[in-house]
Amino acid sequence: MTLLQLVVVMIYILFEELIWEGIAKPIYTYVHGLKILQRIEVRVHSANPSLILCIFVVLVVIVEAFGIYAGILFVSGQVVLGLVLYLAKIPVAAFTFWLFRVTEDKLMQFGWFKWGYGKIMDAIDWLQSCEIYIQIIHRLHQLKQGLKTWFKAYKMKYFSKESPFVAKIKQFYKAIKEMLHRSK
């Protein structure tokens, strides 16, 4: 069971930490902030729950189909096409997430939907309570902090106004500028 947990945890972390936090969440935040969607939000919220459910399910199916097909393309060696398809699905997924958040109360009126959503959330809670998940997340946060510290030191060493590197670049620029000015 530990190997299976590790695989599931790694897949979840890949999607949650890298894809959602790094790519999809910023897109979702951008989409959520669009004024046109704020106006649409009022209309969507007043729509028929069955219509909302149909639109939501169609969008989820499209997003998942794109993801599966992108995976097939990756495996078949068409990595660039798979990557493009996967990246193309992210804005649709962000819009779908926005639609879910806006109409969650209406979607939860459907008993089977509420039950399925509850089971998914229970599975995520279980996954996040696994010791292996906690250890990996702890190590990832340590790695992030270490990278931030290293990047900050690197930036200060090479790109601060007082750094010898910046002084040499400026000196090189002035020498080239003088040479070009003399050749005129």
C-alpha positions as CSV (number, residue, x, y, z in Angstrom):
1,M,0.0,0.0,0.0
2,T,2.9,2.4,0.7
3,L,4.1,2.3,-3.0
4,L,0.6,3.0,-4.2
5,Q,0.3,5.8,-1.7
6,L,3.6,7.2,-2.9
7,V,2.5,7.1,-6.5
8,V,-0.9,8.7,-5.8
9,V,0.7,11.4,-3.5
10,M,3.3,12.2,-6.1
11,I,0.7,12.6,-8.9
12,Y,-1.5,14.7,-6.6
13,I,1.5,16.9,-5.6
14,L,2.5,17.3,-9.2
15,F,-0.9,18.5,-10.2
16,E,-1.6,20.5,-7.0
17,E,1.7,22.2,-6.4
18,L,3.1,22.6,-10.0
19,I,0.1,22.8,-12.3
20,W,-2.6,24.3,-10.0
21,E,-0.5,26.6,-7.9
22,G,2.0,27.5,-10.6
23,I,-0.1,27.8,-13.7
24,A,-3.9,27.3,-13.2
25,K,-4.4,29.4,-10.0
26,P,-3.0,32.6,-11.5
27,I,-5.1,32.1,-14.6
28,Y,-8.2,31.4,-12.4
29,T,-7.4,34.6,-10.4
30,Y,-7.1,36.5,-13.6
31,V,-10.3,35.1,-15.0
32,H,-12.1,35.7,-11.7
33,G,-11.1,39.3,-11.8
34,L,-12.4,40.1,-15.3
35,K,-15.2,42.6,-15.1
36,I,-17.1,40.9,-17.9
37,L,-17.2,37.7,-15.9
38,Q,-18.4,39.6,-12.8
39,R,-21.4,40.7,-14.8
40,I,-21.9,37.2,-16.2
41,E,-21.6,35.8,-12.7
42,V,-24.9,37.5,-11.8
43,R,-26.6,36.0,-14.7
44,V,-25.1,32.6,-14.3
45,H,-26.1,32.5,-10.7
46,S,-29.7,33.1,-11.7
47,A,-29.8,30.4,-14.3
48,N,-31.6,27.1,-14.1
49,P,-29.6,24.5,-12.0
50,S,-30.0,21.8,-14.6
51,L,-28.6,24.1,-17.3
52,I,-25.6,25.0,-15.1
53,L,-25.0,21.3,-14.4
54,C,-25.1,20.4,-18.1
55,I,-22.6,23.2,-18.9
56,F,-20.4,22.3,-16.0
57,V,-20.3,18.6,-16.9
58,V,-19.6,19.3,-20.6
59,L,-16.7,21.6,-19.6
60,V,-15.3,19.0,-17.2
61,V,-15.5,16.3,-19.8
62,I,-13.7,18.5,-22.4
63,V,-11.0,19.4,-19.9
64,E,-10.5,15.7,-18.9
65,A,-10.5,14.6,-22.5
66,F,-7.9,17.1,-23.4
67,G,-5.8,15.9,-20.4
68,I,-6.1,12.3,-21.4
69,Y,-5.3,12.9,-25.0
70,A,-2.3,15.1,-24.0
71,G,-1.1,12.2,-22.0
72,I,-1.5,9.8,-24.9
73,L,0.4,12.2,-27.1
74,F,3.2,12.4,-24.5
75,V,3.5,8.6,-24.3
76,S,3.4,8.3,-28.1
77,G,6.4,10.6,-28.4
78,Q,4.6,13.7,-29.5
79,V,5.8,15.7,-26.5
80,V,5.4,19.2,-27.9
81,L,1.9,18.6,-29.2
82,G,0.9,17.0,-25.9
83,L,2.3,19.9,-24.0
84,V,0.5,22.4,-26.2
85,L,-2.8,20.6,-25.8
86,Y,-2.2,20.3,-22.0
87,L,-1.4,24.0,-21.8
88,A,-4.5,24.8,-23.9
89,K,-6.8,23.1,-21.5
90,I,-5.6,25.1,-18.5
91,P,-7.7,28.2,-19.3
92,V,-10.7,26.1,-19.9
93,A,-10.1,24.3,-16.5
94,A,-9.7,27.7,-14.8
95,F,-13.0,28.9,-16.3
96,T,-14.7,25.6,-15.2
97,F,-13.3,26.1,-11.7
98,W,-14.7,29.6,-11.7
99,L,-18.1,28.3,-12.9
100,F,-18.1,25.7,-10.1
101,R,-17.2,28.3,-7.4
102,V,-19.9,30.7,-8.7
103,T,-22.6,28.0,-8.9
104,E,-21.6,25.6,-6.2
105,D,-24.8,26.1,-4.2
106,K,-26.9,25.2,-7.3
107,L,-24.8,22.2,-8.2
108,M,-25.0,20.9,-4.7
109,Q,-28.8,20.8,-5.1
110,F,-28.2,17.5,-7.0
111,G,-27.9,14.7,-4.5
112,W,-25.6,12.6,-6.6
113,F,-23.3,15.6,-7.4
114,K,-23.1,16.5,-3.7
115,W,-22.3,12.9,-2.8
116,G,-19.6,12.6,-5.5
117,Y,-18.1,16.0,-4.5
118,G,-18.1,14.9,-0.9
119,K,-16.3,11.6,-1.8
120,I,-13.7,13.5,-3.8
121,M,-13.1,15.9,-0.9
122,D,-12.9,13.0,1.6
123,A,-10.2,11.3,-0.7
124,I,-8.2,14.6,-0.8
125,D,-8.4,14.9,2.9
126,W,-7.3,11.3,3.4
127,L,-4.4,11.9,1.0
128,Q,-3.3,15.0,2.7
129,S,-3.3,13.3,6.1
130,C,-1.0,10.5,4.9
131,E,2.4,10.6,6.5
132,I,4.1,10.4,3.2
133,Y,2.2,13.4,1.8
134,I,3.1,15.4,4.9
135,Q,6.8,14.5,4.7
136,I,7.0,15.3,0.9
137,I,5.2,18.6,1.4
138,H,7.5,19.5,4.3
139,R,10.6,18.8,2.1
140,L,9.1,20.7,-0.8
141,H,8.6,23.7,1.4
142,Q,12.2,23.4,2.7
143,L,13.4,23.2,-0.9
144,K,11.4,26.3,-1.9
145,Q,12.8,28.2,1.0
146,G,16.3,27.1,0.2
147,L,15.9,28.1,-3.5
148,K,14.5,31.5,-2.4
149,T,17.5,32.1,-0.1
150,W,19.9,30.9,-2.8
151,F,18.3,33.1,-5.5
152,K,18.3,36.1,-3.3
153,A,22.0,35.7,-2.5
154,Y,22.7,35.1,-6.2
155,K,20.8,38.2,-7.1
156,M,22.6,40.3,-4.5
157,K,26.0,38.9,-5.5
158,Y,25.7,39.4,-9.2
159,F,23.0,42.0,-9.8
160,S,23.0,44.5,-7.0
161,K,24.2,48.0,-8.0
162,E,27.4,47.5,-6.0
163,S,28.3,44.1,-7.3
164,P,31.6,43.6,-9.1
165,F,29.7,41.8,-11.9
166,V,27.5,44.8,-12.6
167,A,30.5,47.1,-12.4
168,K,32.4,45.0,-15.0
169,I,29.3,44.9,-17.3
170,K,29.0,48.7,-17.0
171,Q,32.8,49.1,-17.7
172,F,32.5,46.8,-20.7
173,Y,29.5,48.7,-22.0
174,K,31.4,52.0,-21.6
175,A,34.4,50.6,-23.4
176,I,32.3,49.4,-26.4
177,K,30.4,52.7,-26.5
178,E,33.7,54.6,-26.6
179,M,35.0,52.3,-29.4
180,L,31.9,52.9,-31.4
181,H,32.0,56.6,-30.8
182,R,35.6,56.8,-31.9
183,S,35.0,54.9,-35.1
184,K,32.5,57.5,-36.3
